[in-house]
């Protein structure tokens, strides 16, 4: 099948100029001389033409046809109306995502706070255990010091009774009382 190009195209050498077409190509049907509505008007006298090409006193009721008319666009079907539920669902979805993000942030914060609280609780438990050990050690130390204090007090009483015994005249009634006191207070130290 051979392709016959239109006469106004030149497939010759690149330097050769193209020949312009003799007339513009015809698109559609040939133009009409006058629409049917103009022919029904009575013509009593030949019309006088003005320099613009239209008869004097002429008022067009329709646009004059031109050689290159475009077909009138036919409007398409009307756009479908969206249901009012769609925007409402969109808003609800956005609010739901925002609530989910806020819940996640609060949960992570609460989880972090819980971890911090558990760590503080463990630290305080360790401190309490250490304080109990220190308290037990202090009670033991206090008990030992109380024993030492009681021994020191007993020794002091013994020394006081011995000093009283040595300060009394020999063979006196007072010496006998001092000896009884020394025997009583120094029983653990001397006897």
C-alpha positions in Angstrom: 0.0 0.0 0.0 1.6 3.3 -1.1 1.3 6.5 0.7 0.4 9.5 -1.4 1.3 12.7 0.4 -0.8 15.8 -0.1 0.4 18.1 -2.9 1.5 20.9 -0.6 4.1 18.7 1.2 7.5 18.4 -0.3 9.7 15.4 0.4 12.4 16.6 -1.9 15.9 17.7 -0.9 16.2 19.6 2.4 17.4 22.8 0.6 14.3 23.0 -1.7 11.6 25.3 -0.4 8.1 23.9 0.1 5.5 25.2 -2.3 2.6 26.9 -0.5 -0.8 25.4 -1.2 -2.9 27.1 -3.8 -6.0 27.3 -1.5 -6.6 26.4 2.1 -8.0 22.9 2.5 -11.7 22.7 2.9 -13.0 21.6 6.3 -16.6 20.5 6.6 -19.3 21.5 4.2 -19.1 24.6 1.9 -20.4 27.8 3.5 -24.0 28.7 2.9 -24.8 32.0 1.4 -27.5 32.8 4.0 -29.3 31.0 6.7 -32.9 30.0 6.2 -34.1 32.6 8.6 -32.8 35.4 6.5 -34.6 34.1 3.3 -38.0 34.4 4.9 -37.7 38.1 5.2 -39.6 40.1 2.5 -37.2 41.9 0.3 -38.9 45.0 -1.1 -35.9 46.8 -2.3 -32.4 45.7 -2.9 -30.4 46.2 0.3 -27.9 48.9 0.5 -24.6 47.7 1.8 -22.4 49.5 4.2 -18.6 49.4 4.0 -18.5 46.6 6.6 -20.3 44.3 4.2 -23.7 44.0 6.1 -26.9 45.6 4.9 -27.8 48.9 6.5 -30.1 48.4 9.5 -29.2 44.8 9.7 -29.3 43.2 13.2 -28.2 39.6 13.2 -30.3 37.2 15.2 -27.8 34.4 14.9 -24.1 34.5 14.5 -23.0 34.5 10.9 -21.6 31.2 9.8 -17.9 31.2 9.0 -15.9 29.0 6.9 -14.1 27.5 9.9 -16.7 26.8 12.5 -16.1 24.6 15.5 -18.7 22.1 16.5 -20.5 23.1 19.6 -19.4 21.2 22.6 -22.1 19.0 24.0 -21.9 19.1 27.8 -21.2 15.7 29.4 -23.2 14.1 32.0 -23.5 16.2 35.2 -20.9 15.3 37.8 -22.0 12.8 40.4 -22.8 14.4 43.7 -20.9 13.0 46.5 -22.7 11.8 49.5 -22.3 14.1 52.6 -21.1 11.0 54.4 -17.7 11.1 52.6 -16.5 14.4 54.1 -17.8 13.3 57.5 -15.9 10.0 57.3 -12.8 11.9 56.2 -13.0 14.2 59.3 -13.7 11.2 61.5 -10.7 9.4 60.0 -8.4 12.4 60.6 -9.7 12.7 64.2 -9.2 9.0 64.7 -5.6 9.1 63.5 -4.9 12.1 65.7 -6.4 10.3 68.7 -4.4 7.2 67.9 -1.2 9.2 67.7 -2.0 11.0 71.0 -2.8 7.7 72.7 0.5 6.2 71.5 2.4 9.3 72.7 0.7 9.1 76.1 1.2 5.4 76.4 4.9 5.7 75.6 5.2 8.5 78.2 3.3 6.5 80.8 5.5 3.5 80.0 8.6 5.6 80.4 7.2 7.0 83.7 6.3 3.4 84.9 9.9 2.3 84.1 11.3 5.3 86.0 8.9 4.6 88.9 10.0 0.9 89.0 13.7 2.0 88.9 13.1 4.4 91.8 11.2 1.7 93.7 14.1 -0.7 93.3 16.5 2.0 94.4 14.4 2.7 97.5 14.1 -1.0 98.3 17.9 -1.3 98.1 18.3 1.8 100.3 15.8 0.4 102.9 17.6 -3.0 102.9 20.9 -1.1 103.5 19.4 1.0 106.2 18.0 -2.2 107.9 21.5 -3.7 107.8 23.0 -0.5 109.2 20.3 -0.5 112.0 21.0 -4.1 112.9 24.7 -3.3 113.1 24.0 -0.2 115.2 21.8 -2.2 117.6 24.5 -4.8 118.0 27.0 -2.0 118.6 24.7 -0.4 121.1 24.3 -3.7 122.9 28.1 -4.1 123.1 28.5 -0.6 124.3 25.8 -1.1 126.9 27.6 -4.1 128.2 30.9 -2.2 128.3 29.1 0.7 130.0 27.7 -1.6 132.6 31.1 -3.2 133.1 32.6 0.3 133.5 30.0 1.3 136.0 30.5 -1.9 138.0 34.3 -1.3 137.9 33.8 2.3 139.0 31.6 1.1 142.0 34.2 -1.5 142.9 37.0 1.1 142.8 34.9 3.5 144.9 34.2 0.8 147.5 38.0 -0.1 147.6 38.9 3.5 148.0 36.4 3.8 150.9 37.7 0.5 152.4 41.3 1.8 152.3 40.3 5.1 153.7 38.7 3.6 156.9 40.6 3.0 160.1 41.7 -0.5 160.6 39.4 -2.6 162.9 36.6 -0.1 163.0 32.9 -0.7 162.3 33.2 1.4 159.2 35.9 -0.9 157.9 33.6 -3.9 158.2 30.8 -2.0 156.3 33.3 -1.0 153.6 34.5 -4.7 153.3 31.0 -5.9 152.8 30.5 -3.3 150.1 33.8 -4.3 148.4 32.8 -7.9 148.5 29.5 -7.2 147.0 30.6 -4.7 144.2 33.9 -6.4 143.3 32.7 -10.0 143.3 33.1 -10.2 139.5 36.4 -8.3 139.4 38.4 -9.6 142.3 36.9 -12.8 143.6 
